[in-house]
Amino acid sequence: MSIKYLGMLGSFLAFVCSIPQVIMVIENGNANGLSLSMLWMWIAGMMSLFVYIYKTTKDKILMFQYFFISLEIVVLLYYSYFPTA
């Protein structure tokens, strides 16, 4: 396995690992128990990685994944500030 595929696998797993949390938060209508500081640091890290990839390799697969991870975090932040239940 080349190192590129290992990186893509890691990025993909980072993307899908938060999907169950997003589903649970949407079903519960709130993000109780999630740390706001963790969410803000997480989104800052994802956006920084997105900009880094864009400015260096322009790897569209990684940019796509980091963008959608950021969207997942936005959902978690939304339910942290605006719970529906």
mmCIF file of the N, C-alpha and C atoms, coordinates in Angstrom:
data_MODEL
# 
_entry.id   MODEL 
# 
loop_
_atom_site.group_PDB 
_atom_site.id 
_atom_site.type_symbol 
_atom_site.label_atom_id 
_atom_site.label_alt_id 
_atom_site.label_comp_id 
_atom_site.label_asym_id 
_atom_site.label_entity_id 
_atom_site.label_seq_id 
_atom_site.pdbx_PDB_ins_code 
_atom_site.Cartn_x 
_atom_site.Cartn_y 
_atom_site.Cartn_z 
_atom_site.occupancy 
_atom_site.B_iso_or_equiv 
_atom_site.pdbx_formal_charge 
_atom_site.auth_seq_id 
_atom_site.auth_comp_id 
_atom_site.auth_asym_id 
_atom_site.auth_atom_id 
_atom_site.pdbx_PDB_model_num 
ATOM 1   N N  . MET A 1 1  ? 0.854   -1.171 0.000  1.00 0.00 ? 1  MET A N  1 
ATOM 2   C CA . MET A 1 1  ? 0.000   0.000  0.000  1.00 0.00 ? 1  MET A CA 1 
ATOM 3   C C  . MET A 1 1  ? 0.907   1.243  0.000  1.00 0.00 ? 1  MET A C  1 
ATOM 4   N N  . SER A 1 2  ? 0.619   2.148  -0.912 1.00 0.00 ? 2  SER A N  1 
ATOM 5   C CA . SER A 1 2  ? 1.433   3.365  -0.958 1.00 0.00 ? 2  SER A CA 1 
ATOM 6   C C  . SER A 1 2  ? 1.017   4.309  0.173  1.00 0.00 ? 2  SER A C  1 
ATOM 7   N N  . ILE A 1 3  ? 1.900   5.203  0.506  1.00 0.00 ? 3  ILE A N  1 
ATOM 8   C CA . ILE A 1 3  ? 1.654   6.144  1.597  1.00 0.00 ? 3  ILE A CA 1 
ATOM 9   C C  . ILE A 1 3  ? 0.464   7.056  1.287  1.00 0.00 ? 3  ILE A C  1 
ATOM 10  N N  . LYS A 1 4  ? 0.235   7.338  -0.005 1.00 0.00 ? 4  LYS A N  1 
ATOM 11  C CA . LYS A 1 4  ? -0.905  8.187  -0.384 1.00 0.00 ? 4  LYS A CA 1 
ATOM 12  C C  . LYS A 1 4  ? -2.223  7.503  -0.001 1.00 0.00 ? 4  LYS A C  1 
ATOM 13  N N  . TYR A 1 5  ? -2.317  6.208  -0.266 1.00 0.00 ? 5  TYR A N  1 
ATOM 14  C CA . TYR A 1 5  ? -3.549  5.492  0.065  1.00 0.00 ? 5  TYR A CA 1 
ATOM 15  C C  . TYR A 1 5  ? -3.747  5.385  1.565  1.00 0.00 ? 5  TYR A C  1 
ATOM 16  N N  . LEU A 1 6  ? -2.658  5.278  2.296  1.00 0.00 ? 6  LEU A N  1 
ATOM 17  C CA . LEU A 1 6  ? -2.759  5.258  3.751  1.00 0.00 ? 6  LEU A CA 1 
ATOM 18  C C  . LEU A 1 6  ? -3.313  6.588  4.266  1.00 0.00 ? 6  LEU A C  1 
ATOM 19  N N  . GLY A 1 7  ? -2.835  7.679  3.701  1.00 0.00 ? 7  GLY A N  1 
ATOM 20  C CA . GLY A 1 7  ? -3.346  8.998  4.071  1.00 0.00 ? 7  GLY A CA 1 
ATOM 21  C C  . GLY A 1 7  ? -4.807  9.169  3.712  1.00 0.00 ? 7  GLY A C  1 
ATOM 22  N N  . MET A 1 8  ? -5.197  8.666  2.535  1.00 0.00 ? 8  MET A N  1 
ATOM 23  C CA . MET A 1 8  ? -6.597  8.761  2.124  1.00 0.00 ? 8  MET A CA 1 
ATOM 24  C C  . MET A 1 8  ? -7.484  7.919  3.039  1.00 0.00 ? 8  MET A C  1 
ATOM 25  N N  . LEU A 1 9  ? -6.990  6.746  3.448  1.00 0.00 ? 9  LEU A N  1 
ATOM 26  C CA . LEU A 1 9  ? -7.750  5.906  4.362  1.00 0.00 ? 9  LEU A CA 1 
ATOM 27  C C  . LEU A 1 9  ? -7.940  6.615  5.700  1.00 0.00 ? 9  LEU A C  1 
ATOM 28  N N  . GLY A 1 10 ? -6.874  7.199  6.229  1.00 0.00 ? 10 GLY A N  1 
ATOM 29  C CA . GLY A 1 10 ? -6.970  7.929  7.491  1.00 0.00 ? 10 GLY A CA 1 
ATOM 30  C C  . GLY A 1 10 ? -7.933  9.092  7.408  1.00 0.00 ? 10 GLY A C  1 
ATOM 31  N N  . SER A 1 11 ? -7.881  9.818  6.309  1.00 0.00 ? 11 SER A N  1 
ATOM 32  C CA . SER A 1 11 ? -8.776  10.952 6.122  1.00 0.00 ? 11 SER A CA 1 
ATOM 33  C C  . SER A 1 11 ? -10.228 10.481 6.023  1.00 0.00 ? 11 SER A C  1 
ATOM 34  N N  . PHE A 1 12 ? -10.451 9.392  5.301  1.00 0.00 ? 12 PHE A N  1 
ATOM 35  C CA . PHE A 1 12 ? -11.802 8.852  5.165  1.00 0.00 ? 12 PHE A CA 1 
ATOM 36  C C  . PHE A 1 12 ? -12.347 8.402  6.517  1.00 0.00 ? 12 PHE A C  1 
ATOM 37  N N  . LEU A 1 13 ? -11.510 7.723  7.308  1.00 0.00 ? 13 LEU A N  1 
ATOM 38  C CA . LEU A 1 13 ? -11.959 7.272  8.629  1.00 0.00 ? 13 LEU A CA 1 
ATOM 39  C C  . LEU A 1 13 ? -12.265 8.455  9.545  1.00 0.00 ? 13 LEU A C  1 
ATOM 40  N N  . ALA A 1 14 ? -11.468 9.514  9.436  1.00 0.00 ? 14 ALA A N  1 
ATOM 41  C CA . ALA A 1 14 ? -11.746 10.727 10.222 1.00 0.00 ? 14 ALA A CA 1 
ATOM 42  C C  . ALA A 1 14 ? -13.084 11.328 9.810  1.00 0.00 ? 14 ALA A C  1 
ATOM 43  N N  . PHE A 1 15 ? -13.416 11.211 8.541  1.00 0.00 ? 15 PHE A N  1 
ATOM 44  C CA . PHE A 1 15 ? -14.683 11.726 8.019  1.00 0.00 ? 15 PHE A CA 1 
ATOM 45  C C  . PHE A 1 15 ? -15.858 10.911 8.553  1.00 0.00 ? 15 PHE A C  1 
ATOM 46  N N  . VAL A 1 16 ? -15.795 9.590  8.434  1.00 0.00 ? 16 VAL A N  1 
ATOM 47  C CA . VAL A 1 16 ? -16.945 8.764  8.790  1.00 0.00 ? 16 VAL A CA 1 
ATOM 48  C C  . VAL A 1 16 ? -17.096 8.558  10.294 1.00 0.00 ? 16 VAL A C  1 
ATOM 49  N N  . CYS A 1 17 ? -16.028 8.746  11.068 1.00 0.00 ? 17 CYS A N  1 
ATOM 50  C CA . CYS A 1 17 ? -16.139 8.475  12.506 1.00 0.00 ? 17 CYS A CA 1 
ATOM 51  C C  . CYS A 1 17 ? -17.076 9.459  13.202 1.00 0.00 ? 17 CYS A C  1 
ATOM 52  N N  . SER A 1 18 ? -17.280 10.633 12.650 1.00 0.00 ? 18 SER A N  1 
ATOM 53  C CA . SER A 1 18 ? -18.158 11.606 13.304 1.00 0.00 ? 18 SER A CA 1 
ATOM 54  C C  . SER A 1 18 ? -19.619 11.488 12.854 1.00 0.00 ? 18 SER A C  1 
ATOM 55  N N  . ILE A 1 19 ? -19.882 10.695 11.839 1.00 0.00 ? 19 ILE A N  1 
ATOM 56  C CA . ILE A 1 19 ? -21.256 10.559 11.337 1.00 0.00 ? 19 ILE A CA 1 
ATOM 57  C C  . ILE A 1 19 ? -22.202 10.010 12.411 1.00 0.00 ? 19 ILE A C  1 
ATOM 58  N N  . PRO A 1 20 ? -21.841 8.947  13.166 1.00 0.00 ? 20 PRO A N  1 
ATOM 59  C CA . PRO A 1 20 ? -22.767 8.486  14.224 1.00 0.00 ? 20 PRO A CA 1 
ATOM 60  C C  . PRO A 1 20 ? -23.071 9.563  15.261 1.00 0.00 ? 20 PRO A C  1 
ATOM 61  N N  . GLN A 1 21 ? -22.075 10.389 15.585 1.00 0.00 ? 21 GLN A N  1 
ATOM 62  C CA . GLN A 1 21 ? -22.300 11.464 16.563 1.00 0.00 ? 21 GLN A CA 1 
ATOM 63  C C  . GLN A 1 21 ? -23.274 12.497 16.003 1.00 0.00 ? 21 GLN A C  1 
ATOM 64  N N  . VAL A 1 22 ? -23.113 12.857 14.743 1.00 0.00 ? 22 VAL A N  1 
ATOM 65  C CA . VAL A 1 22 ? -24.010 13.825 14.111 1.00 0.00 ? 22 VAL A CA 1 
ATOM 66  C C  . VAL A 1 22 ? -25.434 13.275 14.079 1.00 0.00 ? 22 VAL A C  1 
ATOM 67  N N  . ILE A 1 23 ? -25.583 12.015 13.738 1.00 0.00 ? 23 ILE A N  1 
ATOM 68  C CA . ILE A 1 23 ? -26.919 11.394 13.694 1.00 0.00 ? 23 ILE A CA 1 
ATOM 69  C C  . ILE A 1 23 ? -27.551 11.413 15.088 1.00 0.00 ? 23 ILE A C  1 
ATOM 70  N N  . MET A 1 24 ? -26.766 11.046 16.110 1.00 0.00 ? 24 MET A N  1 
ATOM 71  C CA . MET A 1 24 ? -27.290 11.036 17.465 1.00 0.00 ? 24 MET A CA 1 
ATOM 72  C C  . MET A 1 24 ? -27.711 12.433 17.921 1.00 0.00 ? 24 MET A C  1 
ATOM 73  N N  . VAL A 1 25 ? -26.909 13.433 17.613 1.00 0.00 ? 25 VAL A N  1 
ATOM 74  C CA . VAL A 1 25 ? -27.225 14.811 18.000 1.00 0.00 ? 25 VAL A CA 1 
ATOM 75  C C  . VAL A 1 25 ? -28.510 15.274 17.315 1.00 0.00 ? 25 VAL A C  1 
ATOM 76  N N  . ILE A 1 26 ? -28.656 14.966 16.044 1.00 0.00 ? 26 ILE A N  1 
ATOM 77  C CA . ILE A 1 26 ? -29.874 15.359 15.318 1.00 0.00 ? 26 ILE A CA 1 
ATOM 78  C C  . ILE A 1 26 ? -31.097 14.646 15.907 1.00 0.00 ? 26 ILE A C  1 
ATOM 79  N N  . GLU A 1 27 ? -30.966 13.348 16.172 1.00 0.00 ? 27 GLU A N  1 
ATOM 80  C CA . GLU A 1 27 ? -32.088 12.593 16.743 1.00 0.00 ? 27 GLU A CA 1 
ATOM 81  C C  . GLU A 1 27 ? -32.467 13.104 18.127 1.00 0.00 ? 27 GLU A C  1 
ATOM 82  N N  . ASN A 1 28 ? -31.468 13.432 18.947 1.00 0.00 ? 28 ASN A N  1 
ATOM 83  C CA . ASN A 1 28 ? -31.735 13.931 20.307 1.00 0.00 ? 28 ASN A CA 1 
ATOM 84  C C  . ASN A 1 28 ? -32.147 15.394 20.319 1.00 0.00 ? 28 ASN A C  1 
ATOM 85  N N  . GLY A 1 29 ? -31.795 16.129 19.288 1.00 0.00 ? 29 GLY A N  1 
ATOM 86  C CA . GLY A 1 29 ? -32.143 17.544 19.221 1.00 0.00 ? 29 GLY A CA 1 
ATOM 87  C C  . GLY A 1 29 ? -31.228 18.441 20.024 1.00 0.00 ? 29 GLY A C  1 
ATOM 88  N N  . ASN A 1 30 ? -30.121 17.881 20.533 1.00 0.00 ? 30 ASN A N  1 
ATOM 89  C CA . ASN A 1 30 ? -29.168 18.696 21.282 1.00 0.00 ? 30 ASN A CA 1 
ATOM 90  C C  . ASN A 1 30 ? -27.799 18.022 21.246 1.00 0.00 ? 30 ASN A C  1 
ATOM 91  N N  . ALA A 1 31 ? -26.803 18.779 21.646 1.00 0.00 ? 31 ALA A N  1 
ATOM 92  C CA . ALA A 1 31 ? -25.428 18.275 21.672 1.00 0.00 ? 31 ALA A CA 1 
ATOM 93  C C  . ALA A 1 31 ? -24.907 18.228 23.105 1.00 0.00 ? 31 ALA A C  1 
ATOM 94  N N  . ASN A 1 32 ? -25.801 17.925 24.044 1.00 0.00 ? 32 ASN A N  1 
ATOM 95  C CA . ASN A 1 32 ? -25.397 17.829 25.452 1.00 0.00 ? 32 ASN A CA 1 
ATOM 96  C C  . ASN A 1 32 ? -24.249 16.841 25.597 1.00 0.00 ? 32 ASN A C  1 
ATOM 97  N N  . GLY A 1 33 ? -23.261 17.235 26.371 1.00 0.00 ? 33 GLY A N  1 
ATOM 98  C CA . GLY A 1 33 ? -22.123 16.366 26.622 1.00 0.00 ? 33 GLY A CA 1 
ATOM 99  C C  . GLY A 1 33 ? -20.943 16.611 25.709 1.00 0.00 ? 33 GLY A C  1 
ATOM 100 N N  . LEU A 1 34 ? -21.148 17.372 24.640 1.00 0.00 ? 34 LEU A N  1 
ATOM 101 C CA . LEU A 1 34 ? -20.032 17.692 23.748 1.00 0.00 ? 34 LEU A CA 1 
ATOM 102 C C  . LEU A 1 34 ? -19.391 18.995 24.203 1.00 0.00 ? 34 LEU A C  1 
ATOM 103 N N  . SER A 1 35 ? -18.092 19.004 24.253 1.00 0.00 ? 35 SER A N  1 
ATOM 104 C CA . SER A 1 35 ? -17.354 20.181 24.690 1.00 0.00 ? 35 SER A CA 1 
ATOM 105 C C  . SER A 1 35 ? -17.302 21.217 23.568 1.00 0.00 ? 35 SER A C  1 
ATOM 106 N N  . LEU A 1 36 ? -17.746 22.426 23.865 1.00 0.00 ? 36 LEU A N  1 
ATOM 107 C CA . LEU A 1 36 ? -17.688 23.499 22.863 1.00 0.00 ? 36 LEU A CA 1 
ATOM 108 C C  . LEU A 1 36 ? -16.248 23.827 22.485 1.00 0.00 ? 36 LEU A C  1 
ATOM 109 N N  . SER A 1 37 ? -15.353 23.818 23.450 1.00 0.00 ? 37 SER A N  1 
ATOM 110 C CA . SER A 1 37 ? -13.958 24.129 23.116 1.00 0.00 ? 37 SER A CA 1 
ATOM 111 C C  . SER A 1 37 ? -13.381 23.075 22.175 1.00 0.00 ? 37 SER A C  1 
ATOM 112 N N  . MET A 1 38 ? -13.738 21.803 22.367 1.00 0.00 ? 38 MET A N  1 
ATOM 113 C CA . MET A 1 38 ? -13.280 20.753 21.466 1.00 0.00 ? 38 MET A CA 1 
ATOM 114 C C  . MET A 1 38 ? -13.837 20.971 20.058 1.00 0.00 ? 38 MET A C  1 
ATOM 115 N N  . LEU A 1 39 ? -15.111 21.307 19.975 1.00 0.00 ? 39 LEU A N  1 
ATOM 116 C CA . LEU A 1 39 ? -15.717 21.522 18.661 1.00 0.00 ? 39 LEU A CA 1 
ATOM 117 C C  . LEU A 1 39 ? -15.070 22.700 17.936 1.00 0.00 ? 39 LEU A C  1 
ATOM 118 N N  . TRP A 1 40 ? -14.824 23.806 18.658 1.00 0.00 ? 40 TRP A N  1 
ATOM 119 C CA . TRP A 1 40 ? -14.202 24.967 18.023 1.00 0.00 ? 40 TRP A CA 1 
ATOM 120 C C  . TRP A 1 40 ? -12.765 24.678 17.587 1.00 0.00 ? 40 TRP A C  1 
ATOM 121 N N  . MET A 1 41 ? -12.017 23.942 18.425 1.00 0.00 ? 41 MET A N  1 
ATOM 122 C CA . MET A 1 41 ? -10.647 23.577 18.029 1.00 0.00 ? 41 MET A CA 1 
ATOM 123 C C  . MET A 1 41 ? -10.656 22.607 16.858 1.00 0.00 ? 41 MET A C  1 
ATOM 124 N N  . TRP A 1 42 ? -11.621 21.697 16.855 1.00 0.00 ? 42 TRP A N  1 
ATOM 125 C CA . TRP A 1 42 ? -11.732 20.716 15.783 1.00 0.00 ? 42 TRP A CA 1 
ATOM 126 C C  . TRP A 1 42 ? -12.017 21.411 14.452 1.00 0.00 ? 42 TRP A C  1 
ATOM 127 N N  . ILE A 1 43 ? -12.974 22.328 14.430 1.00 0.00 ? 43 ILE A N  1 
ATOM 128 C CA . ILE A 1 43 ? -13.291 23.011 13.172 1.00 0.00 ? 43 ILE A CA 1 
ATOM 129 C C  . ILE A 1 43 ? -12.140 23.911 12.728 1.00 0.00 ? 43 ILE A C  1 
ATOM 130 N N  . ALA A 1 44 ? -11.446 24.543 13.688 1.00 0.00 ? 44 ALA A N  1 
ATOM 131 C CA . ALA A 1 44 ? -10.280 25.360 13.323 1.00 0.00 ? 44 ALA A CA 1 
ATOM 132 C C  . ALA A 1 44 ? -9.199  24.485 12.692 1.00 0.00 ? 44 ALA A C  1 
ATOM 133 N N  . GLY A 1 45 ? -8.997  23.300 13.245 1.00 0.00 ? 45 GLY A N  1 
ATOM 134 C CA . GLY A 1 45 ? -8.026  22.373 12.678 1.00 0.00 ? 45 GLY A CA 1 
ATOM 135 C C  . GLY A 1 45 ? -8.414  21.905 11.296 1.00 0.00 ? 45 GLY A C  1 
ATOM 136 N N  . MET A 1 46 ? -9.682  21.580 11.099 1.00 0.00 ? 46 MET A N  1 
ATOM 137 C CA . MET A 1 46 ? -10.139 21.112 9.785  1.00 0.00 ? 46 MET A CA 1 
ATOM 138 C C  . MET A 1 46 ? -10.027 22.213 8.728  1.00 0.00 ? 46 MET A C  1 
ATOM 139 N N  . MET A 1 47 ? -10.412 23.421 9.104  1.00 0.00 ? 47 MET A N  1 
ATOM 140 C CA . MET A 1 47 ? -10.324 24.523 8.145  1.00 0.00 ? 47 MET A CA 1 
ATOM 141 C C  . MET A 1 47 ? -8.863  24.855 7.836  1.00 0.00 ? 47 MET A C  1 
ATOM 142 N N  . SER A 1 48 ? -7.988  24.767 8.829  1.00 0.00 ? 48 SER A N  1 
ATOM 143 C CA . SER A 1 48 ? -6.562  24.993 8.594  1.00 0.00 ? 48 SER A CA 1 
ATOM 144 C C  . SER A 1 48 ? -5.999  23.944 7.645  1.00 0.00 ? 48 SER A C  1 
ATOM 145 N N  . LEU A 1 49 ? -6.381  22.676 7.864  1.00 0.00 ? 49 LEU A N  1 
ATOM 146 C CA . LEU A 1 49 ? -5.931  21.620 6.963  1.00 0.00 ? 49 LEU A CA 1 
ATOM 147 C C  . LEU A 1 49 ? -6.471  21.830 5.552  1.00 0.00 ? 49 LEU A C  1 
ATOM 148 N N  . PHE A 1 50 ? -7.719  22.269 5.448  1.00 0.00 ? 50 PHE A N  1 
ATOM 149 C CA . PHE A 1 50 ? -8.304  22.533 4.132  1.00 0.00 ? 50 PHE A CA 1 
ATOM 150 C C  . PHE A 1 50 ? -7.500  23.599 3.390  1.00 0.00 ? 50 PHE A C  1 
ATOM 151 N N  . VAL A 1 51 ? -7.206  24.689 4.068  1.00 0.00 ? 51 VAL A N  1 
ATOM 152 C CA . VAL A 1 51 ? -6.431  25.774 3.441  1.00 0.00 ? 51 VAL A CA 1 
ATOM 153 C C  . VAL A 1 51 ? -5.035  25.280 3.080  1.00 0.00 ? 51 VAL A C  1 
ATOM 154 N N  . TYR A 1 52 ? -4.401  24.513 3.963  1.00 0.00 ? 52 TYR A N  1 
ATOM 155 C CA . TYR A 1 52 ? -3.064  23.974 3.694  1.00 0.00 ? 52 TYR A CA 1 
ATOM 156 C C  . TYR A 1 52 ? -3.078  23.099 2.442  1.00 0.00 ? 52 TYR A C  1 
ATOM 157 N N  . ILE A 1 53 ? -4.034  22.178 2.361  1.00 0.00 ? 53 ILE A N  1 
ATOM 158 C CA . ILE A 1 53 ? -4.128  21.298 1.191  1.00 0.00 ? 53 ILE A CA 1 
ATOM 159 C C  . ILE A 1 53 ? -4.381  22.123 -0.068 1.00 0.00 ? 53 ILE A C  1 
ATOM 160 N N  . TYR A 1 54 ? -5.262  23.122 0.036  1.00 0.00 ? 54 TYR A N  1 
ATOM 161 C CA . TYR A 1 54 ? -5.573  23.965 -1.121 1.00 0.00 ? 54 TYR A CA 1 
ATOM 162 C C  . TYR A 1 54 ? -4.325  24.716 -1.595 1.00 0.00 ? 54 TYR A C  1 
ATOM 163 N N  . LYS A 1 55 ? -3.533  25.229 -0.659 1.00 0.00 ? 55 LYS A N  1 
ATOM 164 C CA . LYS A 1 55 ? -2.357  26.033 -1.022 1.00 0.00 ? 55 LYS A CA 1 
ATOM 165 C C  . LYS A 1 55 ? -1.167  25.176 -1.470 1.00 0.00 ? 55 LYS A C  1 
ATOM 166 N N  . THR A 1 56 ? -1.141  23.893 -1.109 1.00 0.00 ? 56 THR A N  1 
ATOM 167 C CA . THR A 1 56 ? 0.019   23.065 -1.453 1.00 0.00 ? 56 THR A CA 1 
ATOM 168 C C  . THR A 1 56 ? -0.315  22.050 -2.540 1.00 0.00 ? 56 THR A C  1 
ATOM 169 N N  . THR A 1 57 ? -0.976  20.969 -2.181 1.00 0.00 ? 57 THR A N  1 
ATOM 170 C CA . THR A 1 57 ? -1.163  19.865 -3.134 1.00 0.00 ? 57 THR A CA 1 
ATOM 171 C C  . THR A 1 57 ? -2.426  19.981 -3.977 1.00 0.00 ? 57 THR A C  1 
ATOM 172 N N  . LYS A 1 58 ? -3.405  20.720 -3.479 1.00 0.00 ? 58 LYS A N  1 
ATOM 173 C CA . LYS A 1 58 ? -4.718  20.819 -4.139 1.00 0.00 ? 58 LYS A CA 1 
ATOM 174 C C  . LYS A 1 58 ? -5.353  19.433 -4.355 1.00 0.00 ? 58 LYS A C  1 
ATOM 175 N N  . ASP A 1 59 ? -5.100  18.529 -3.414 1.00 0.00 ? 59 ASP A N  1 
ATOM 176 C CA . ASP A 1 59 ? -5.665  17.182 -3.475 1.00 0.00 ? 59 ASP A CA 1 
ATOM 177 C C  . ASP A 1 59 ? -7.173  17.286 -3.262 1.00 0.00 ? 59 ASP A C  1 
ATOM 178 N N  . LYS A 1 60 ? -7.922  17.080 -4.322 1.00 0.00 ? 60 LYS A N  1 
ATOM 179 C CA . LYS A 1 60 ? -9.371  17.287 -4.285 1.00 0.00 ? 60 LYS A CA 1 
ATOM 180 C C  . LYS A 1 60 ? -10.076 16.311 -3.338 1.00 0.00 ? 60 LYS A C  1 
ATOM 181 N N  . ILE A 1 61 ? -9.565  15.106 -3.223 1.00 0.00 ? 61 ILE A N  1 
ATOM 182 C CA . ILE A 1 61 ? -10.188 14.133 -2.323 1.00 0.00 ? 61 ILE A CA 1 
ATOM 183 C C  . ILE A 1 61 ? -10.073 14.605 -0.881 1.00 0.00 ? 61 ILE A C  1 
ATOM 184 N N  . LEU A 1 62 ? -8.876  15.022 -0.477 1.00 0.00 ? 62 LEU A N  1 
ATOM 185 C CA . LEU A 1 62 ? -8.691  15.499 0.891  1.00 0.00 ? 62 LEU A CA 1 
ATOM 186 C C  . LEU A 1 62 ? -9.464  16.786 1.137  1.00 0.00 ? 62 LEU A C  1 
ATOM 187 N N  . MET A 1 63 ? -9.487  17.690 0.166  1.00 0.00 ? 63 MET A N  1 
ATOM 188 C CA . MET A 1 63 ? -10.245 18.933 0.323  1.00 0.00 ? 63 MET A CA 1 
ATOM 189 C C  . MET A 1 63 ? -11.723 18.628 0.511  1.00 0.00 ? 63 MET A C  1 
ATOM 190 N N  . PHE A 1 64 ? -12.246 17.699 -0.274 1.00 0.00 ? 64 PHE A N  1 
ATOM 191 C CA . PHE A 1 64 ? -13.644 17.291 -0.168 1.00 0.00 ? 64 PHE A CA 1 
ATOM 192 C C  . PHE A 1 64 ? -13.933 16.750 1.230  1.00 0.00 ? 64 PHE A C  1 
ATOM 193 N N  . GLN A 1 65 ? -13.055 15.858 1.717  1.00 0.00 ? 65 GLN A N  1 
ATOM 194 C CA . GLN A 1 65 ? -13.285 15.255 3.025  1.00 0.00 ? 65 GLN A CA 1 
ATOM 195 C C  . GLN A 1 65 ? -13.193 16.281 4.146  1.00 0.00 ? 65 GLN A C  1 
ATOM 196 N N  . TYR A 1 66 ? -12.192 17.151 4.119  1.00 0.00 ? 66 TYR A N  1 
ATOM 197 C CA . TYR A 1 66 ? -12.050 18.151 5.180  1.00 0.00 ? 66 TYR A CA 1 
ATOM 198 C C  . TYR A 1 66 ? -13.202 19.147 5.148  1.00 0.00 ? 66 TYR A C  1 
ATOM 199 N N  . PHE A 1 67 ? -13.677 19.472 3.956  1.00 0.00 ? 67 PHE A N  1 
ATOM 200 C CA . PHE A 1 67 ? -14.827 20.367 3.852  1.00 0.00 ? 67 PHE A CA 1 
ATOM 201 C C  . PHE A 1 67 ? -16.055 19.732 4.505  1.00 0.00 ? 67 PHE A C  1 
ATOM 202 N N  . PHE A 1 68 ? -16.312 18.463 4.211  1.00 0.00 ? 68 PHE A N  1 
ATOM 203 C CA . PHE A 1 68 ? -17.503 17.828 4.765  1.00 0.00 ? 68 PHE A CA 1 
ATOM 204 C C  . PHE A 1 68 ? -17.364 17.504 6.247  1.00 0.00 ? 68 PHE A C  1 
ATOM 205 N N  . ILE A 1 69 ? -16.146 17.246 6.726  1.00 0.00 ? 69 ILE A N  1 
ATOM 206 C CA . ILE A 1 69 ? -15.947 17.117 8.173  1.00 0.00 ? 69 ILE A CA 1 
ATOM 207 C C  . ILE A 1 69 ? -16.307 18.442 8.838  1.00 0.00 ? 69 ILE A C  1 
ATOM 208 N N  . SER A 1 70 ? -15.900 19.545 8.218  1.00 0.00 ? 70 SER A N  1 
ATOM 209 C CA . SER A 1 70 ? -16.231 20.865 8.767  1.00 0.00 ? 70 SER A CA 1 
ATOM 210 C C  . SER A 1 70 ? -17.734 21.083 8.804  1.00 0.00 ? 70 SER A C  1 
ATOM 211 N N  . LEU A 1 71 ? -18.446 20.628 7.783  1.00 0.00 ? 71 LEU A N  1 
ATOM 212 C CA . LEU A 1 71 ? -19.909 20.743 7.790  1.00 0.00 ? 71 LEU A CA 1 
ATOM 213 C C  . LEU A 1 71 ? -20.516 19.921 8.926  1.00 0.00 ? 71 LEU A C  1 
ATOM 214 N N  . GLU A 1 72 ? -19.966 18.741 9.163  1.00 0.00 ? 72 GLU A N  1 
ATOM 215 C CA . GLU A 1 72 ? -20.461 17.930 10.276 1.00 0.00 ? 72 GLU A CA 1 
ATOM 216 C C  . GLU A 1 72 ? -20.264 18.669 11.602 1.00 0.00 ? 72 GLU A C  1 
ATOM 217 N N  . ILE A 1 73 ? -19.118 19.298 11.747 1.00 0.00 ? 73 ILE A N  1 
ATOM 218 C CA . ILE A 1 73 ? -18.840 20.034 12.987 1.00 0.00 ? 73 ILE A CA 1 
ATOM 219 C C  . ILE A 1 73 ? -19.783 21.223 13.120 1.00 0.00 ? 73 ILE A C  1 
ATOM 220 N N  . VAL A 1 74 ? -20.106 21.873 12.006 1.00 0.00 ? 74 VAL A N  1 
ATOM 221 C CA . VAL A 1 74 ? -21.052 22.994 12.045 1.00 0.00 ? 74 VAL A CA 1 
ATOM 222 C C  . VAL A 1 74 ? -22.408 22.505 12.560 1.00 0.00 ? 74 VAL A C  1 
ATOM 223 N N  . VAL A 1 75 ? -22.832 21.330 12.141 1.00 0.00 ? 75 VAL A N  1 
ATOM 224 C CA . VAL A 1 75 ? -24.094 20.768 12.649 1.00 0.00 ? 75 VAL A CA 1 
ATOM 225 C C  . VAL A 1 75 ? -24.006 20.564 14.161 1.00 0.00 ? 75 VAL A C  1 
ATOM 226 N N  . LEU A 1 76 ? -22.893 20.014 14.623 1.00 0.00 ? 76 LEU A N  1 
ATOM 227 C CA . LEU A 1 76 ? -22.716 19.794 16.060 1.00 0.00 ? 76 LEU A CA 1 
ATOM 228 C C  . LEU A 1 76 ? -22.720 21.118 16.816 1.00 0.00 ? 76 LEU A C  1 
ATOM 229 N N  . LEU A 1 77 ? -22.063 22.125 16.258 1.00 0.00 ? 77 LEU A N  1 
ATOM 230 C CA . LEU A 1 77 ? -22.057 23.450 16.897 1.00 0.00 ? 77 LEU A CA 1 
ATOM 231 C C  . LEU A 1 77 ? -23.457 24.053 16.911 1.00 0.00 ? 77 LEU A C  1 
ATOM 232 N N  . TYR A 1 78 ? -24.173 23.910 15.807 1.00 0.00 ? 78 TYR A N  1 
ATOM 233 C CA . TYR A 1 78 ? -25.532 24.454 15.729 1.00 0.00 ? 78 TYR A CA 1 
ATOM 234 C C  . TYR A 1 78 ? -26.397 23.882 16.857 1.00 0.00 ? 78 TYR A C  1 
ATOM 235 N N  . TYR A 1 79 ? -26.361 22.554 17.016 1.00 0.00 ? 79 TYR A N  1 
ATOM 236 C CA . TYR A 1 79 ? -27.177 21.938 18.058 1.00 0.00 ? 79 TYR A CA 1 
ATOM 237 C C  . TYR A 1 79 ? -26.645 22.229 19.452 1.00 0.00 ? 79 TYR A C  1 
ATOM 238 N N  . SER A 1 80 ? -25.378 22.618 19.559 1.00 0.00 ? 80 SER A N  1 
ATOM 239 C CA . SER A 1 80 ? -24.846 23.024 20.862 1.00 0.00 ? 80 SER A CA 1 
ATOM 240 C C  . SER A 1 80 ? -25.437 24.365 21.291 1.00 0.00 ? 80 SER A C  1 
ATOM 241 N N  . TYR A 1 81 ? -25.575 25.266 20.330 1.00 0.00 ? 81 TYR A N  1 
ATOM 242 C CA . TYR A 1 81 ? -26.095 26.607 20.643 1.00 0.00 ? 81 TYR A CA 1 
ATOM 243 C C  . TYR A 1 81 ? -27.612 26.727 20.513 1.00 0.00 ? 81 TYR A C  1 
ATOM 244 N N  . PHE A 1 82 ? -28.208 25.919 19.646 1.00 0.00 ? 82 PHE A N  1 
ATOM 245 C CA . PHE A 1 82 ? -29.650 26.012 19.392 1.00 0.00 ? 82 PHE A CA 1 
ATOM 246 C C  . PHE A 1 82 ? -30.309 24.632 19.511 1.00 0.00 ? 82 PHE A C  1 
ATOM 247 N N  . PRO A 1 83 ? -30.360 24.083 20.713 1.00 0.00 ? 83 PRO A N  1 
ATOM 248 C CA . PRO A 1 83 ? -30.994 22.764 20.858 1.00 0.00 ? 83 PRO A CA 1 
ATOM 249 C C  . PRO A 1 83 ? -32.485 22.834 20.558 1.00 0.00 ? 83 PRO A C  1 
ATOM 250 N N  . THR A 1 84 ? -33.011 21.764 20.012 1.00 0.00 ? 84 THR A N  1 
ATOM 251 C CA . THR A 1 84 ? -34.443 21.705 19.702 1.00 0.00 ? 84 THR A CA 1 
ATOM 252 C C  . THR A 1 84 ? -35.199 20.838 20.700 1.00 0.00 ? 84 THR A C  1 
ATOM 253 N N  . ALA A 1 85 ? -34.461 20.194 21.575 1.00 0.00 ? 85 ALA A N  1 
ATOM 254 C CA . ALA A 1 85 ? -35.129 19.354 22.593 1.00 0.00 ? 85 ALA A CA 1 
ATOM 255 C C  . ALA A 1 85 ? -34.568 19.651 23.967 1.00 0.00 ? 85 ALA A C  1 
# 
